[in-house]
């Protein structure tokens, strides 16, 4: 039975009490709960993950509550150092919950691998010959990961582009489309591209240089949508219609001005990156893909869209590439990432991507609501004050103001 993510007063509890509730909800073992309380990645484990290890750098792990996505409740683990992000996501999720929750969807987990070919005498003829031998090349790519193929993944298509002019002359670029199932897929795609390279050289008579995946995973999009009745948005001196109108007005600047769009999209990625770090994803790849996608028209713009529908509801949508995985990589090596995935309870990479899209949209809503009404600093600085006090040497329980009570409830 799906347990509700609506946890009123969760923020008022002590750290150990919060951890106990999450452990019970997620069915964590005693050792998994201990990982949450600081017994996670060991120096020895860290030394096996990257080079020149000298220690471990920790981040706070919080839980965003209130999320209802596709009719299912989720407790969202978020690893981030910035105050107000977890609280903002929780508050926005509570608003969206009043409108029925988030609706999310995603594409098949298809990644793009690129093979760059130079010194081709006739690029167009080479393109035609590569396409003529597509079936054979796809079969060769499938041979690099028979297990993935047995699970329903594998090579899906071959697209060939000709770049007529560059600083090194014309080139042929082969795109291998590869379904990675529940993996992020970087290693799988890179291996397949390297396997195809000698055959691509034989077919084209050219010289292969790069053989690597693209982080612009625009065949692997995730999207989320929410609809919020105006009365839900009303607070203090602001009626719901005014709040909706101002949110749309704030969005309009991001849609038309890259200087605002950069900050607007950064707020979206605050939520997505925090979930990515918590669950062991390659957040740098997600950032690269998201911002490239935001500029796909040739002009950098907002990743989200906000409007008011005929019934007066505030409607928000978000679409972006989200190449994530629940098998392989840090998600299955880092102890805390494994526990975070268990808390989240997703069973496929696509489900994880859909959850992350919903979190990004929630984060965007929280920021736009604050910016367009009371201003971003009221709540953010009240929460930031705790960090300032700690830096100055304060200890013990710290009062951070009423805004935290509002957003965290």
Rosetta blueprint (number, residue, H / E / L):
1 X L
2 X L
3 X L
4 X L
5 X L
6 X L
7 X L
8 X L
9 X L
10 X H
11 X H
12 X H
13 X L
14 X L
15 X H
16 X H
17 X H
18 X H
19 X H
20 X H
21 X H
22 X H
23 X H
24 X H
25 X H
26 X H
27 X L
28 X L
29 X L
30 X H
31 X H
32 X H
33 X H
34 X H
35 X H
36 X H
37 X L
38 X L
39 X L
40 X L
41 X L
42 X L
43 X H
44 X H
45 X H
46 X H
47 X H
48 X H
49 X H
50 X L
51 X L
52 X L
53 X L
54 X L
55 X L
56 X L
57 X L
58 X L
59 X L
60 X L
61 X E
62 X E
63 X E
64 X E
65 X E
66 X E
67 X E
68 X E
69 X E
70 X L
71 X L
72 X E
73 X E
74 X E
75 X E
76 X E
77 X E
78 X E
79 X E
80 X L
81 X L
82 X L
83 X L
84 X L
85 X H
86 X H
87 X H
88 X H
89 X H
90 X H
91 X H
92 X H
93 X H
94 X H
95 X H
96 X H
97 X H
98 X H
99 X L
100 X L
101 X L
102 X E
103 X E
104 X E
105 X E
106 X E
107 X L
108 X L
109 X L
110 X E
111 X E
112 X E
113 X E
114 X E
115 X E
116 X E
117 X E
118 X E
119 X L
120 X L
121 X L
122 X L
123 X H
124 X H
125 X H
126 X H
127 X H
128 X H
129 X H
130 X H
131 X H
132 X H
133 X L
134 X H
135 X H
136 X H
137 X H
138 X H
139 X H
140 X H
141 X H
142 X H
143 X L
144 X L
145 X L
146 X H
147 X H
148 X H
149 X H
150 X H
151 X L
152 X L
153 X L
154 X E
155 X E
156 X E
157 X E
158 X E
159 X E
160 X E
161 X E
162 X E
163 X E
164 X L
165 X L
166 X L
167 X L
168 X L
169 X L
170 X L
171 X E
172 X E
173 X E
174 X E
175 X E
176 X E
177 X E
178 X E
179 X E
180 X L
181 X L
182 X L
183 X E
184 X L
185 X L
186 X H
187 X H
188 X H
189 X H
190 X H
191 X H
192 X H
193 X H
194 X H
195 X H
196 X H
197 X H
198 X H
199 X H
200 X H
201 X H
202 X H
203 X H
204 X H
205 X L
206 X L
207 X E
208 X E
209 X E
210 X E
211 X E
212 X E
213 X E
214 X E
215 X L
216 X L
217 X L
218 X L
219 X L
220 X L
221 X E
222 X E
223 X E
224 X E
225 X E
226 X E
227 X E
228 X E
229 X L
230 X H
231 X H
232 X H
233 X H
234 X L
235 X E
236 X L
237 X L
238 X E
239 X L
240 X H
241 X H
242 X H
243 X H
244 X H
245 X H
246 X H
247 X H
248 X H
249 X H
250 X H
251 X H
252 X H
253 X H
254 X H
255 X H
256 X H
257 X L
258 X H
259 X H
260 X H
261 X H
262 X H
263 X H
264 X H
265 X H
266 X H
267 X H
268 X H
269 X H
270 X H
271 X H
272 X H
273 X H
274 X H
275 X H
276 X H
277 X H
278 X H
279 X L
280 X L
281 X L
282 X L
283 X H
284 X H
285 X H
286 X H
287 X H
288 X H
289 X H
290 X H
291 X H
292 X H
293 X H
294 X H
295 X L
296 X L
297 X L
298 X L
299 X L
300 X L
301 X L
302 X L
303 X L
304 X E
305 X E
306 X E
307 X E
308 X E
309 X L
310 X L
311 X L
312 X L
313 X L
314 X E
315 X E
316 X E
317 X E
318 X E
319 X E
320 X E
321 X E
322 X L
323 X L
324 X L
325 X L
326 X L
327 X E
328 X L
329 X H
330 X H
331 X H
332 X H
333 X L
334 X L
335 X H
336 X H
337 X H
338 X H
339 X H
340 X H
341 X H
342 X H
343 X H
344 X H
345 X L
346 X L
347 X L
348 X L
349 X H
350 X H
351 X H
352 X H
353 X H
354 X H
355 X H
356 X H
357 X H
358 X H
359 X H
360 X H
361 X H
362 X H
363 X H
364 X H
365 X H
366 X H
367 X H
368 X H
369 X H
370 X H
371 X H
372 X H
373 X L
374 X L
375 X L
376 X H
377 X H
378 X H
379 X H
380 X H
381 X H
382 X H
383 X H
384 X H
385 X H
386 X H
387 X H
388 X H
389 X H
390 X H
391 X H
392 X L
393 X L
394 X L
395 X L
396 X L
397 X L
398 X L
399 X L
400 X L
401 X L
402 X H
403 X H
404 X H
405 X H
406 X H
407 X H
408 X H
409 X L
